[in-house]
């Protein structure tokens, strides 16, 4: 039996919680509430069986809210990647409380790309937190840009006990048409066995007004070549993806990227890998 999983999307309710990053004209189209009811028809149209919802603000309250939404989703949201303060000496206790809540906590994420220090991941307090995440049986999503990829490689190498998932392919500079140093950094990261990668978020790194699949696919295929089809997970990055295209555009691009794989490999990228890596129920 094959399963299709959208391994990366967001939900937010601006009446309950602000999203501090939603500022400026470029983000105005998504500066509103997005709920599961709006996503459901898109999932149904593409035969998506389950999803992983990912935090969008540095807030434990948001994480609790997402766990509650997942618990009431009838299994549609099969995993939550929440936020917790990696530098908190009491992180283990925080994670234990979150894991005991209704709703399937499967991972933790922090917006590393927003930290002024490109070596934030190398701080001893951060790495202690990452060890606590692993000890709790959770994975860690890496949200980094090429600026932080070198630190990400060093951190993944230093912490073999932690299962990492790279979000959005490390945000390659597609709009600028640049390949290096991103491609080499990505290959170095992929050489480490304890990290996987999401085929997600690429169209918003391209020219949002006029991107074409031919401009994005080389980057997507490099992800697949570097990590292999057993360590790549499809994610829509909805609703952020709507800044550059429709859900259908994102899914069609993923299908083009995996078209050369055999049926079992395509099924893995489009769902099986997410179910295994996030230990979805």
Helices and strands as residue ranges (DSSP letters): E 5-9, G 25-30, H 36-45, E 50-54, H 60-71, E 77-82, H 91-100, E 105-110, G 112-114, G 120-122, H 124-135, E 139-142, H 146-158, E 164-166, G 167-170, H 182-190, E 195-199, G 203-205, H 213-227, E 232-234, G 240-243, H 247-257, H 263-267, I 268-272, H 273-277
